[in-house]
Amino acid sequence: MERNLIDSHAQRRILRRPEVEMRTGFKRAHIYSLMSRGLFPKAVPIGSRAVGWDSLEVERWVADRLAGTLTRLSVSVGGAV
């Protein structure tokens, strides 16, 4: 139910790293460490030297963490999932 509430009220957009840091309380190195272990949503390329995160995925991750339910996300290594 809580997840549906987030989905219905959130506007989907691309978040840049400073905003992801603000929403999670984590700095760059920890975010990338969690991503590499499949514990945080993957960044998506938005330009030749820029990445961003899906706002809904980040909000779901935060909600899950607050609820005490962390799940491992799929990790892509060398193009394989």
mmCIF file of the N, C-alpha and C atoms, coordinates in Angstrom:
data_MODEL
# 
_entry.id   MODEL 
# 
loop_
_atom_site.group_PDB 
_atom_site.id 
_atom_site.type_symbol 
_atom_site.label_atom_id 
_atom_site.label_alt_id 
_atom_site.label_comp_id 
_atom_site.label_asym_id 
_atom_site.label_entity_id 
_atom_site.label_seq_id 
_atom_site.pdbx_PDB_ins_code 
_atom_site.Cartn_x 
_atom_site.Cartn_y 
_atom_site.Cartn_z 
_atom_site.occupancy 
_atom_site.B_iso_or_equiv 
_atom_site.pdbx_formal_charge 
_atom_site.auth_seq_id 
_atom_site.auth_comp_id 
_atom_site.auth_asym_id 
_atom_site.auth_atom_id 
_atom_site.pdbx_PDB_model_num 
ATOM 1   N N  . MET A 1 1  ? 0.823  -1.194  0.000   1.00 0.00 ? 1  MET A N  1 
ATOM 2   C CA . MET A 1 1  ? 0.000  0.000   0.000   1.00 0.00 ? 1  MET A CA 1 
ATOM 3   C C  . MET A 1 1  ? 0.864  1.254   0.000   1.00 0.00 ? 1  MET A C  1 
ATOM 4   N N  . GLU A 1 2  ? 1.863  1.281   0.867   1.00 0.00 ? 2  GLU A N  1 
ATOM 5   C CA . GLU A 1 2  ? 2.746  2.448   0.954   1.00 0.00 ? 2  GLU A CA 1 
ATOM 6   C C  . GLU A 1 2  ? 3.455  2.696   -0.369  1.00 0.00 ? 2  GLU A C  1 
ATOM 7   N N  . ARG A 1 3  ? 3.874  1.636   -1.022  1.00 0.00 ? 3  ARG A N  1 
ATOM 8   C CA . ARG A 1 3  ? 4.563  1.759   -2.303  1.00 0.00 ? 3  ARG A CA 1 
ATOM 9   C C  . ARG A 1 3  ? 3.647  2.391   -3.357  1.00 0.00 ? 3  ARG A C  1 
ATOM 10  N N  . ASN A 1 4  ? 2.356  1.992   -3.372  1.00 0.00 ? 4  ASN A N  1 
ATOM 11  C CA . ASN A 1 4  ? 1.408  2.580   -4.307  1.00 0.00 ? 4  ASN A CA 1 
ATOM 12  C C  . ASN A 1 4  ? 1.215  4.061   -4.036  1.00 0.00 ? 4  ASN A C  1 
ATOM 13  N N  . LEU A 1 5  ? 1.222  4.445   -2.770  1.00 0.00 ? 5  LEU A N  1 
ATOM 14  C CA . LEU A 1 5  ? 1.082  5.847   -2.396  1.00 0.00 ? 5  LEU A CA 1 
ATOM 15  C C  . LEU A 1 5  ? 2.247  6.655   -2.949  1.00 0.00 ? 5  LEU A C  1 
ATOM 16  N N  . ILE A 1 6  ? 3.450  6.124   -2.843  1.00 0.00 ? 6  ILE A N  1 
ATOM 17  C CA . ILE A 1 6  ? 4.626  6.802   -3.388  1.00 0.00 ? 6  ILE A CA 1 
ATOM 18  C C  . ILE A 1 6  ? 4.493  6.936   -4.897  1.00 0.00 ? 6  ILE A C  1 
ATOM 19  N N  . ASP A 1 7  ? 4.118  5.843   -5.572  1.00 0.00 ? 7  ASP A N  1 
ATOM 20  C CA . ASP A 1 7  ? 4.004  5.855   -7.026  1.00 0.00 ? 7  ASP A CA 1 
ATOM 21  C C  . ASP A 1 7  ? 2.959  6.857   -7.505  1.00 0.00 ? 7  ASP A C  1 
ATOM 22  N N  . SER A 1 8  ? 1.844  6.944   -6.809  1.00 0.00 ? 8  SER A N  1 
ATOM 23  C CA . SER A 1 8  ? 0.771  7.802   -7.287  1.00 0.00 ? 8  SER A CA 1 
ATOM 24  C C  . SER A 1 8  ? 1.031  9.280   -7.009  1.00 0.00 ? 8  SER A C  1 
ATOM 25  N N  . HIS A 1 9  ? 1.840  9.602   -6.016  1.00 0.00 ? 9  HIS A N  1 
ATOM 26  C CA . HIS A 1 9  ? 2.081  10.991  -5.661  1.00 0.00 ? 9  HIS A CA 1 
ATOM 27  C C  . HIS A 1 9  ? 3.408  11.543  -6.181  1.00 0.00 ? 9  HIS A C  1 
ATOM 28  N N  . ALA A 1 10 ? 4.286  10.690  -6.594  1.00 0.00 ? 10 ALA A N  1 
ATOM 29  C CA . ALA A 1 10 ? 5.609  11.138  -7.032  1.00 0.00 ? 10 ALA A CA 1 
ATOM 30  C C  . ALA A 1 10 ? 5.605  11.419  -8.529  1.00 0.00 ? 10 ALA A C  1 
ATOM 31  N N  . GLN A 1 11 ? 6.324  12.435  -8.899  1.00 0.00 ? 11 GLN A N  1 
ATOM 32  C CA . GLN A 1 11 ? 6.518  12.755  -10.311 1.00 0.00 ? 11 GLN A CA 1 
ATOM 33  C C  . GLN A 1 11 ? 7.833  12.118  -10.728 1.00 0.00 ? 11 GLN A C  1 
ATOM 34  N N  . ARG A 1 12 ? 7.806  11.286  -11.733 1.00 0.00 ? 12 ARG A N  1 
ATOM 35  C CA . ARG A 1 12 ? 9.025  10.591  -12.159 1.00 0.00 ? 12 ARG A CA 1 
ATOM 36  C C  . ARG A 1 12 ? 9.927  11.554  -12.908 1.00 0.00 ? 12 ARG A C  1 
ATOM 37  N N  . ARG A 1 13 ? 11.193 11.609  -12.455 1.00 0.00 ? 13 ARG A N  1 
ATOM 38  C CA . ARG A 1 13 ? 12.182 12.443  -13.115 1.00 0.00 ? 13 ARG A CA 1 
ATOM 39  C C  . ARG A 1 13 ? 13.564 11.886  -12.833 1.00 0.00 ? 13 ARG A C  1 
ATOM 40  N N  . ILE A 1 14 ? 14.544 12.471  -13.460 1.00 0.00 ? 14 ILE A N  1 
ATOM 41  C CA . ILE A 1 14 ? 15.931 12.043  -13.256 1.00 0.00 ? 14 ILE A CA 1 
ATOM 42  C C  . ILE A 1 14 ? 16.545 12.903  -12.165 1.00 0.00 ? 14 ILE A C  1 
ATOM 43  N N  . LEU A 1 15 ? 17.131 12.236  -11.180 1.00 0.00 ? 15 LEU A N  1 
ATOM 44  C CA . LEU A 1 15 ? 17.824 12.934  -10.096 1.00 0.00 ? 15 LEU A CA 1 
ATOM 45  C C  . LEU A 1 15 ? 19.317 12.925  -10.370 1.00 0.00 ? 15 LEU A C  1 
ATOM 46  N N  . ARG A 1 16 ? 19.962 14.038  -10.153 1.00 0.00 ? 16 ARG A N  1 
ATOM 47  C CA . ARG A 1 16 ? 21.420 14.097  -10.248 1.00 0.00 ? 16 ARG A CA 1 
ATOM 48  C C  . ARG A 1 16 ? 22.005 13.752  -8.885  1.00 0.00 ? 16 ARG A C  1 
ATOM 49  N N  . ARG A 1 17 ? 23.299 13.466  -8.853  1.00 0.00 ? 17 ARG A N  1 
ATOM 50  C CA . ARG A 1 17 ? 23.935 12.969  -7.640  1.00 0.00 ? 17 ARG A CA 1 
ATOM 51  C C  . ARG A 1 17 ? 23.746 13.851  -6.405  1.00 0.00 ? 17 ARG A C  1 
ATOM 52  N N  . PRO A 1 18 ? 23.896 15.175  -6.498  1.00 0.00 ? 18 PRO A N  1 
ATOM 53  C CA . PRO A 1 18 ? 23.703 15.975  -5.275  1.00 0.00 ? 18 PRO A CA 1 
ATOM 54  C C  . PRO A 1 18 ? 22.319 15.788  -4.639  1.00 0.00 ? 18 PRO A C  1 
ATOM 55  N N  . GLU A 1 19 ? 21.301 15.641  -5.475  1.00 0.00 ? 19 GLU A N  1 
ATOM 56  C CA . GLU A 1 19 ? 19.963 15.431  -4.927  1.00 0.00 ? 19 GLU A CA 1 
ATOM 57  C C  . GLU A 1 19 ? 19.813 14.032  -4.339  1.00 0.00 ? 19 GLU A C  1 
ATOM 58  N N  . VAL A 1 20 ? 20.438 13.030  -4.967  1.00 0.00 ? 20 VAL A N  1 
ATOM 59  C CA . VAL A 1 20 ? 20.417 11.671  -4.418  1.00 0.00 ? 20 VAL A CA 1 
ATOM 60  C C  . VAL A 1 20 ? 21.131 11.670  -3.068  1.00 0.00 ? 20 VAL A C  1 
ATOM 61  N N  . GLU A 1 21 ? 22.254 12.376  -2.982  1.00 0.00 ? 21 GLU A N  1 
ATOM 62  C CA . GLU A 1 21 ? 22.970 12.480  -1.703  1.00 0.00 ? 21 GLU A CA 1 
ATOM 63  C C  . GLU A 1 21 ? 22.084 13.127  -0.643  1.00 0.00 ? 21 GLU A C  1 
ATOM 64  N N  . MET A 1 22 ? 21.362 14.167  -1.013  1.00 0.00 ? 22 MET A N  1 
ATOM 65  C CA . MET A 1 22 ? 20.496 14.860  -0.066  1.00 0.00 ? 22 MET A CA 1 
ATOM 66  C C  . MET A 1 22 ? 19.359 13.945  0.405   1.00 0.00 ? 22 MET A C  1 
ATOM 67  N N  . ARG A 1 23 ? 18.760 13.205  -0.514  1.00 0.00 ? 23 ARG A N  1 
ATOM 68  C CA . ARG A 1 23 ? 17.618 12.350  -0.172  1.00 0.00 ? 23 ARG A CA 1 
ATOM 69  C C  . ARG A 1 23 ? 18.024 11.134  0.653   1.00 0.00 ? 23 ARG A C  1 
ATOM 70  N N  . THR A 1 24 ? 19.249 10.634  0.446   1.00 0.00 ? 24 THR A N  1 
ATOM 71  C CA . THR A 1 24 ? 19.673 9.423   1.153   1.00 0.00 ? 24 THR A CA 1 
ATOM 72  C C  . THR A 1 24 ? 20.532 9.718   2.375   1.00 0.00 ? 24 THR A C  1 
ATOM 73  N N  . GLY A 1 25 ? 21.205 10.859  2.372   1.00 0.00 ? 25 GLY A N  1 
ATOM 74  C CA . GLY A 1 25 ? 22.143 11.162  3.449   1.00 0.00 ? 25 GLY A CA 1 
ATOM 75  C C  . GLY A 1 25 ? 23.501 10.533  3.221   1.00 0.00 ? 25 GLY A C  1 
ATOM 76  N N  . PHE A 1 26 ? 23.689 9.900   2.063   1.00 0.00 ? 26 PHE A N  1 
ATOM 77  C CA . PHE A 1 26 ? 24.959 9.250   1.737   1.00 0.00 ? 26 PHE A CA 1 
ATOM 78  C C  . PHE A 1 26 ? 25.760 10.097  0.768   1.00 0.00 ? 26 PHE A C  1 
ATOM 79  N N  . LYS A 1 27 ? 27.062 9.973   0.856   1.00 0.00 ? 27 LYS A N  1 
ATOM 80  C CA . LYS A 1 27 ? 27.955 10.647  -0.084  1.00 0.00 ? 27 LYS A CA 1 
ATOM 81  C C  . LYS A 1 27 ? 28.219 9.742   -1.285  1.00 0.00 ? 27 LYS A C  1 
ATOM 82  N N  . ARG A 1 28 ? 28.866 10.328  -2.282  1.00 0.00 ? 28 ARG A N  1 
ATOM 83  C CA . ARG A 1 28 ? 29.125 9.670   -3.561  1.00 0.00 ? 28 ARG A CA 1 
ATOM 84  C C  . ARG A 1 28 ? 29.725 8.271   -3.409  1.00 0.00 ? 28 ARG A C  1 
ATOM 85  N N  . ALA A 1 29 ? 30.784 8.160   -2.650  1.00 0.00 ? 29 ALA A N  1 
ATOM 86  C CA . ALA A 1 29 ? 31.485 6.873   -2.540  1.00 0.00 ? 29 ALA A CA 1 
ATOM 87  C C  . ALA A 1 29 ? 30.574 5.777   -1.987  1.00 0.00 ? 29 ALA A C  1 
ATOM 88  N N  . HIS A 1 30 ? 29.767 6.106   -0.997  1.00 0.00 ? 30 HIS A N  1 
ATOM 89  C CA . HIS A 1 30 ? 28.889 5.097   -0.405  1.00 0.00 ? 30 HIS A CA 1 
ATOM 90  C C  . HIS A 1 30 ? 27.766 4.719   -1.372  1.00 0.00 ? 30 HIS A C  1 
ATOM 91  N N  . ILE A 1 31 ? 27.232 5.685   -2.090  1.00 0.00 ? 31 ILE A N  1 
ATOM 92  C CA . ILE A 1 31 ? 26.199 5.398   -3.085  1.00 0.00 ? 31 ILE A CA 1 
ATOM 93  C C  . ILE A 1 31 ? 26.734 4.432   -4.133  1.00 0.00 ? 31 ILE A C  1 
ATOM 94  N N  . TYR A 1 32 ? 27.929 4.704   -4.649  1.00 0.00 ? 32 TYR A N  1 
ATOM 95  C CA . TYR A 1 32 ? 28.514 3.827   -5.674  1.00 0.00 ? 32 TYR A CA 1 
ATOM 96  C C  . TYR A 1 32 ? 28.883 2.466   -5.098  1.00 0.00 ? 32 TYR A C  1 
ATOM 97  N N  . SER A 1 33 ? 29.297 2.427   -3.849  1.00 0.00 ? 33 SER A N  1 
ATOM 98  C CA . SER A 1 33 ? 29.589 1.143   -3.203  1.00 0.00 ? 33 SER A CA 1 
ATOM 99  C C  . SER A 1 33 ? 28.313 0.310   -3.094  1.00 0.00 ? 33 SER A C  1 
ATOM 100 N N  . LEU A 1 34 ? 27.227 0.918   -2.653  1.00 0.00 ? 34 LEU A N  1 
ATOM 101 C CA . LEU A 1 34 ? 25.949 0.203   -2.574  1.00 0.00 ? 34 LEU A CA 1 
ATOM 102 C C  . LEU A 1 34 ? 25.492 -0.263  -3.956  1.00 0.00 ? 34 LEU A C  1 
ATOM 103 N N  . MET A 1 35 ? 25.651 0.593   -4.953  1.00 0.00 ? 35 MET A N  1 
ATOM 104 C CA . MET A 1 35 ? 25.267 0.219   -6.325  1.00 0.00 ? 35 MET A CA 1 
ATOM 105 C C  . MET A 1 35 ? 26.052 -0.995  -6.793  1.00 0.00 ? 35 MET A C  1 
ATOM 106 N N  . SER A 1 36 ? 27.353 -1.003  -6.533  1.00 0.00 ? 36 SER A N  1 
ATOM 107 C CA . SER A 1 36 ? 28.188 -2.113  -7.015  1.00 0.00 ? 36 SER A CA 1 
ATOM 108 C C  . SER A 1 36 ? 27.831 -3.431  -6.345  1.00 0.00 ? 36 SER A C  1 
ATOM 109 N N  . ARG A 1 37 ? 27.239 -3.361  -5.149  1.00 0.00 ? 37 ARG A N  1 
ATOM 110 C CA . ARG A 1 37 ? 26.822 -4.569  -4.434  1.00 0.00 ? 37 ARG A CA 1 
ATOM 111 C C  . ARG A 1 37 ? 25.354 -4.904  -4.681  1.00 0.00 ? 37 ARG A C  1 
ATOM 112 N N  . GLY A 1 38 ? 24.705 -4.122  -5.558  1.00 0.00 ? 38 GLY A N  1 
ATOM 113 C CA . GLY A 1 38 ? 23.316 -4.389  -5.869  1.00 0.00 ? 38 GLY A CA 1 
ATOM 114 C C  . GLY A 1 38 ? 22.354 -3.969  -4.779  1.00 0.00 ? 38 GLY A C  1 
ATOM 115 N N  . LEU A 1 39 ? 22.767 -3.032  -3.938  1.00 0.00 ? 39 LEU A N  1 
ATOM 116 C CA . LEU A 1 39 ? 21.935 -2.603  -2.816  1.00 0.00 ? 39 LEU A CA 1 
ATOM 117 C C  . LEU A 1 39 ? 21.347 -1.208  -2.994  1.00 0.00 ? 39 LEU A C  1 
ATOM 118 N N  . PHE A 1 40 ? 21.526 -0.618  -4.157  1.00 0.00 ? 40 PHE A N  1 
ATOM 119 C CA . PHE A 1 40 ? 20.996 0.710   -4.441  1.00 0.00 ? 40 PHE A CA 1 
ATOM 120 C C  . PHE A 1 40 ? 20.665 0.768   -5.931  1.00 0.00 ? 40 PHE A C  1 
ATOM 121 N N  . PRO A 1 41 ? 19.634 1.518   -6.296  1.00 0.00 ? 41 PRO A N  1 
ATOM 122 C CA . PRO A 1 41 ? 19.284 1.607   -7.728  1.00 0.00 ? 41 PRO A CA 1 
ATOM 123 C C  . PRO A 1 41 ? 20.471 2.064   -8.581  1.00 0.00 ? 41 PRO A C  1 
ATOM 124 N N  . LYS A 1 42 ? 20.571 1.481   -9.754  1.00 0.00 ? 42 LYS A N  1 
ATOM 125 C CA . LYS A 1 42 ? 21.659 1.825   -10.669 1.00 0.00 ? 42 LYS A CA 1 
ATOM 126 C C  . LYS A 1 42 ? 21.441 3.180   -11.299 1.00 0.00 ? 42 LYS A C  1 
ATOM 127 N N  . ALA A 1 43 ? 22.532 3.884   -11.513 1.00 0.00 ? 43 ALA A N  1 
ATOM 128 C CA . ALA A 1 43 ? 22.492 5.147   -12.240 1.00 0.00 ? 43 ALA A CA 1 
ATOM 129 C C  . ALA A 1 43 ? 22.273 4.851   -13.717 1.00 0.00 ? 43 ALA A C  1 
ATOM 130 N N  . VAL A 1 44 ? 21.624 5.777   -14.398 1.00 0.00 ? 44 VAL A N  1 
ATOM 131 C CA . VAL A 1 44 ? 21.390 5.641   -15.831 1.00 0.00 ? 44 VAL A CA 1 
ATOM 132 C C  . VAL A 1 44 ? 22.133 6.756   -16.561 1.00 0.00 ? 44 VAL A C  1 
ATOM 133 N N  . PRO A 1 45 ? 22.763 6.433   -17.682 1.00 0.00 ? 45 PRO A N  1 
ATOM 134 C CA . PRO A 1 45 ? 23.464 7.482   -18.428 1.00 0.00 ? 45 PRO A CA 1 
ATOM 135 C C  . PRO A 1 45 ? 22.465 8.493   -18.991 1.00 0.00 ? 45 PRO A C  1 
ATOM 136 N N  . ILE A 1 46 ? 22.788 9.773   -18.847 1.00 0.00 ? 46 ILE A N  1 
ATOM 137 C CA . ILE A 1 46 ? 21.924 10.816  -19.406 1.00 0.00 ? 46 ILE A CA 1 
ATOM 138 C C  . ILE A 1 46 ? 22.699 11.725  -20.351 1.00 0.00 ? 46 ILE A C  1 
ATOM 139 N N  . GLY A 1 47 ? 23.966 11.432  -20.520 1.00 0.00 ? 47 GLY A N  1 
ATOM 140 C CA . GLY A 1 47 ? 24.815 12.192  -21.427 1.00 0.00 ? 47 GLY A CA 1 
ATOM 141 C C  . GLY A 1 47 ? 26.144 11.489  -21.540 1.00 0.00 ? 47 GLY A C  1 
ATOM 142 N N  . SER A 1 48 ? 27.061 12.067  -22.287 1.00 0.00 ? 48 SER A N  1 
ATOM 143 C CA . SER A 1 48 ? 28.345 11.404  -22.493 1.00 0.00 ? 48 SER A CA 1 
ATOM 144 C C  . SER A 1 48 ? 29.156 11.297  -21.200 1.00 0.00 ? 48 SER A C  1 
ATOM 145 N N  . ARG A 1 49 ? 28.981 12.245  -20.288 1.00 0.00 ? 49 ARG A N  1 
ATOM 146 C CA . ARG A 1 49 ? 29.723 12.207  -19.021 1.00 0.00 ? 49 ARG A CA 1 
ATOM 147 C C  . ARG A 1 49 ? 28.819 12.474  -17.822 1.00 0.00 ? 49 ARG A C  1 
ATOM 148 N N  . ALA A 1 50 ? 27.554 12.124  -17.951 1.00 0.00 ? 50 ALA A N  1 
ATOM 149 C CA . ALA A 1 50 ? 26.608 12.414  -16.881 1.00 0.00 ? 50 ALA A CA 1 
ATOM 150 C C  . ALA A 1 50 ? 25.697 11.219  -16.630 1.00 0.00 ? 50 ALA A C  1 
ATOM 151 N N  . VAL A 1 51 ? 25.369 11.007  -15.366 1.00 0.00 ? 51 VAL A N  1 
ATOM 152 C CA . VAL A 1 51 ? 24.421 9.964   -14.986 1.00 0.00 ? 51 VAL A CA 1 
ATOM 153 C C  . VAL A 1 51 ? 23.377 10.567  -14.064 1.00 0.00 ? 51 VAL A C  1 
ATOM 154 N N  . GLY A 1 52 ? 22.286 9.851   -13.936 1.00 0.00 ? 52 GLY A N  1 
ATOM 155 C CA . GLY A 1 52 ? 21.225 10.261  -13.030 1.00 0.00 ? 52 GLY A CA 1 
ATOM 156 C C  . GLY A 1 52 ? 20.521 9.024   -12.518 1.00 0.00 ? 52 GLY A C  1 
ATOM 157 N N  . TRP A 1 53 ? 19.617 9.222   -11.581 1.00 0.00 ? 53 TRP A N  1 
ATOM 158 C CA . TRP A 1 53 ? 18.872 8.123   -10.987 1.00 0.00 ? 53 TRP A CA 1 
ATOM 159 C C  . TRP A 1 53 ? 17.388 8.369   -11.179 1.00 0.00 ? 53 TRP A C  1 
ATOM 160 N N  . ASP A 1 54 ? 16.638 7.301   -11.400 1.00 0.00 ? 54 ASP A N  1 
ATOM 161 C CA . ASP A 1 54 ? 15.188 7.370   -11.516 1.00 0.00 ? 54 ASP A CA 1 
ATOM 162 C C  . ASP A 1 54 ? 14.643 7.776   -10.143 1.00 0.00 ? 54 ASP A C  1 
ATOM 163 N N  . SER A 1 55 ? 13.909 8.872   -10.092 1.00 0.00 ? 55 SER A N  1 
ATOM 164 C CA . SER A 1 55 ? 13.419 9.394   -8.812  1.00 0.00 ? 55 SER A CA 1 
ATOM 165 C C  . SER A 1 55 ? 12.514 8.401   -8.086  1.00 0.00 ? 55 SER A C  1 
ATOM 166 N N  . LEU A 1 56 ? 11.692 7.664   -8.823  1.00 0.00 ? 56 LEU A N  1 
ATOM 167 C CA . LEU A 1 56 ? 10.797 6.702   -8.176  1.00 0.00 ? 56 LEU A CA 1 
ATOM 168 C C  . LEU A 1 56 ? 11.564 5.541   -7.573  1.00 0.00 ? 56 LEU A C  1 
ATOM 169 N N  . GLU A 1 57 ? 12.626 5.089   -8.258  1.00 0.00 ? 57 GLU A N  1 
ATOM 170 C CA . GLU A 1 57 ? 13.438 4.005   -7.707  1.00 0.00 ? 57 GLU A CA 1 
ATOM 171 C C  . GLU A 1 57 ? 14.135 4.448   -6.424  1.00 0.00 ? 57 GLU A C  1 
ATOM 172 N N  . VAL A 1 58 ? 14.633 5.669   -6.415  1.00 0.00 ? 58 VAL A N  1 
ATOM 173 C CA . VAL A 1 58 ? 15.307 6.186   -5.214  1.00 0.00 ? 58 VAL A CA 1 
ATOM 174 C C  . VAL A 1 58 ? 14.293 6.330   -4.079  1.00 0.00 ? 58 VAL A C  1 
ATOM 175 N N  . GLU A 1 59 ? 13.120 6.864   -4.373  1.00 0.00 ? 59 GLU A N  1 
ATOM 176 C CA . GLU A 1 59 ? 12.095 7.026   -3.336  1.00 0.00 ? 59 GLU A CA 1 
ATOM 177 C C  . GLU A 1 59 ? 11.643 5.672   -2.785  1.00 0.00 ? 59 GLU A C  1 
ATOM 178 N N  . ARG A 1 60 ? 11.498 4.669   -3.654  1.00 0.00 ? 60 ARG A N  1 
ATOM 179 C CA . ARG A 1 60 ? 11.141 3.319   -3.185  1.00 0.00 ? 60 ARG A CA 1 
ATOM 180 C C  . ARG A 1 60 ? 12.233 2.763   -2.290  1.00 0.00 ? 60 ARG A C  1 
ATOM 181 N N  . TRP A 1 61 ? 13.491 2.978   -2.686  1.00 0.00 ? 61 TRP A N  1 
ATOM 182 C CA . TRP A 1 61 ? 14.618 2.484   -1.893  1.00 0.00 ? 61 TRP A CA 1 
ATOM 183 C C  . TRP A 1 61 ? 14.595 3.126   -0.505  1.00 0.00 ? 61 TRP A C  1 
ATOM 184 N N  . VAL A 1 62 ? 14.384 4.432   -0.450  1.00 0.00 ? 62 VAL A N  1 
ATOM 185 C CA . VAL A 1 62 ? 14.331 5.138   0.836   1.00 0.00 ? 62 VAL A CA 1 
ATOM 186 C C  . VAL A 1 62 ? 13.169 4.589   1.674   1.00 0.00 ? 62 VAL A C  1 
ATOM 187 N N  . ALA A 1 63 ? 11.988 4.432   1.069   1.00 0.00 ? 63 ALA A N  1 
ATOM 188 C CA . ALA A 1 63 ? 10.821 3.914   1.791   1.00 0.00 ? 63 ALA A CA 1 
ATOM 189 C C  . ALA A 1 63 ? 11.080 2.508   2.322   1.00 0.00 ? 63 ALA A C  1 
ATOM 190 N N  . ASP A 1 64 ? 11.704 1.650   1.500   1.00 0.00 ? 64 ASP A N  1 
ATOM 191 C CA . ASP A 1 64 ? 12.028 0.294   1.935   1.00 0.00 ? 64 ASP A CA 1 
ATOM 192 C C  . ASP A 1 64 ? 13.012 0.314   3.093   1.00 0.00 ? 64 ASP A C  1 
ATOM 193 N N  . ARG A 1 65 ? 13.982 1.196   3.021   1.00 0.00 ? 65 ARG A N  1 
ATOM 194 C CA . ARG A 1 65 ? 14.969 1.288   4.092   1.00 0.00 ? 65 ARG A CA 1 
ATOM 195 C C  . ARG A 1 65 ? 14.313 1.739   5.395   1.00 0.00 ? 65 ARG A C  1 
ATOM 196 N N  . LEU A 1 66 ? 13.423 2.720   5.300   1.00 0.00 ? 66 LEU A N  1 
ATOM 197 C CA . LEU A 1 66 ? 12.711 3.183   6.488   1.00 0.00 ? 66 LEU A CA 1 
ATOM 198 C C  . LEU A 1 66 ? 11.805 2.097   7.062   1.00 0.00 ? 66 LEU A C  1 
ATOM 199 N N  . ALA A 1 67 ? 11.269 1.250   6.188   1.00 0.00 ? 67 ALA A N  1 
ATOM 200 C CA . ALA A 1 67 ? 10.409 0.152   6.621   1.00 0.00 ? 67 ALA A CA 1 
ATOM 201 C C  . ALA A 1 67 ? 11.222 -1.040  7.111   1.00 0.00 ? 67 ALA A C  1 
ATOM 202 N N  . GLY A 1 68 ? 12.543 -0.981  6.918   1.00 0.00 ? 68 GLY A N  1 
ATOM 203 C CA . GLY A 1 68 ? 13.404 -2.073  7.365   1.00 0.00 ? 68 GLY A CA 1 
ATOM 204 C C  . GLY A 1 68 ? 13.463 -3.235  6.415   1.00 0.00 ? 68 GLY A C  1 
ATOM 205 N N  . THR A 1 69 ? 13.110 -3.021  5.159   1.00 0.00 ? 69 THR A N  1 
ATOM 206 C CA . THR A 1 69 ? 13.128 -4.105  4.174   1.00 0.00 ? 69 THR A CA 1 
ATOM 207 C C  . THR A 1 69 ? 14.035 -3.750  3.019   1.00 0.00 ? 69 THR A C  1 
ATOM 208 N N  . LEU A 1 70 ? 15.277 -4.136  3.121   1.00 0.00 ? 70 LEU A N  1 
ATOM 209 C CA . LEU A 1 70 ? 16.210 -3.928  2.018   1.00 0.00 ? 70 LEU A CA 1 
ATOM 210 C C  . LEU A 1 70 ? 16.260 -5.188  1.179   1.00 0.00 ? 70 LEU A C  1 
ATOM 211 N N  . THR A 1 71 ? 16.196 -5.016  -0.111  1.00 0.00 ? 71 THR A N  1 
ATOM 212 C CA . THR A 1 71 ? 16.312 -6.154  -1.015  1.00 0.00 ? 71 THR A CA 1 
ATOM 213 C C  . THR A 1 71 ? 17.464 -5.905  -1.969  1.00 0.00 ? 71 THR A C  1 
ATOM 214 N N  . ARG A 1 72 ? 18.072 -6.975  -2.396  1.00 0.00 ? 72 ARG A N  1 
ATOM 215 C CA . ARG A 1 72 ? 19.175 -6.884  -3.340  1.00 0.00 ? 72 ARG A CA 1 
ATOM 216 C C  . ARG A 1 72 ? 18.605 -6.597  -4.717  1.00 0.00 ? 72 ARG A C  1 
ATOM 217 N N  . LEU A 1 73 ? 19.146 -5.603  -5.384  1.00 0.00 ? 73 LEU A N  1 
ATOM 218 C CA . LEU A 1 73 ? 18.723 -5.243  -6.732  1.00 0.00 ? 73 LEU A CA 1 
ATOM 219 C C  . LEU A 1 73 ? 19.588 -5.987  -7.724  1.00 0.00 ? 73 LEU A C  1 
ATOM 220 N N  . SER A 1 74 ? 19.110 -6.171  -8.937  1.00 0.00 ? 74 SER A N  1 
ATOM 221 C CA . SER A 1 74 ? 19.913 -6.861  -9.940  1.00 0.00 ? 74 SER A CA 1 
ATOM 222 C C  . SER A 1 74 ? 21.128 -6.018  -10.290 1.00 0.00 ? 74 SER A C  1 
ATOM 223 N N  . VAL A 1 75 ? 22.250 -6.677  -10.424 1.00 0.00 ? 75 VAL A N  1 
ATOM 224 C CA . VAL A 1 75 ? 23.507 -6.004  -10.734 1.00 0.00 ? 75 VAL A CA 1 
ATOM 225 C C  . VAL A 1 75 ? 23.947 -6.429  -12.117 1.00 0.00 ? 75 VAL A C  1 
ATOM 226 N N  . SER A 1 76 ? 24.301 -5.461  -12.934 1.00 0.00 ? 76 SER A N  1 
ATOM 227 C CA . SER A 1 76 ? 24.772 -5.750  -14.270 1.00 0.00 ? 76 SER A CA 1 
ATOM 228 C C  . SER A 1 76 ? 26.298 -5.686  -14.269 1.00 0.00 ? 76 SER A C  1 
ATOM 229 N N  . VAL A 1 77 ? 26.932 -6.798  -14.610 1.00 0.00 ? 77 VAL A N  1 
ATOM 230 C CA . VAL A 1 77 ? 28.384 -6.851  -14.675 1.00 0.00 ? 77 VAL A CA 1 
ATOM 231 C C  . VAL A 1 77 ? 28.761 -7.269  -16.088 1.00 0.00 ? 77 VAL A C  1 
ATOM 232 N N  . GLY A 1 78 ? 29.423 -6.390  -16.797 1.00 0.00 ? 78 GLY A N  1 
ATOM 233 C CA . GLY A 1 78 ? 29.820 -6.696  -18.164 1.00 0.00 ? 78 GLY A CA 1 
ATOM 234 C C  . GLY A 1 78 ? 28.639 -6.934  -19.085 1.00 0.00 ? 78 GLY A C  1 
ATOM 235 N N  . GLY A 1 79 ? 27.519 -6.274  -18.814 1.00 0.00 ? 79 GLY A N  1 
ATOM 236 C CA . GLY A 1 79 ? 26.359 -6.407  -19.674 1.00 0.00 ? 79 GLY A CA 1 
ATOM 237 C C  . GLY A 1 79 ? 25.441 -7.557  -19.304 1.00 0.00 ? 79 GLY A C  1 
ATOM 238 N N  . ALA A 1 80 ? 25.859 -8.439  -18.387 1.00 0.00 ? 80 ALA A N  1 
ATOM 239 C CA . ALA A 1 80 ? 25.012 -9.560  -17.981 1.00 0.00 ? 80 ALA A CA 1 
ATOM 240 C C  . ALA A 1 80 ? 24.340 -9.231  -16.665 1.00 0.00 ? 80 ALA A C  1 
ATOM 241 N N  . VAL A 1 81 ? 23.130 -9.711  -16.508 1.00 0.00 ? 81 VAL A N  1 
ATOM 242 C CA . VAL A 1 81 ? 22.402 -9.471  -15.257 1.00 0.00 ? 81 VAL A CA 1 
ATOM 243 C C  . VAL A 1 81 ? 22.433 -10.713 -14.424 1.00 0.00 ? 81 VAL A C  1 
# 
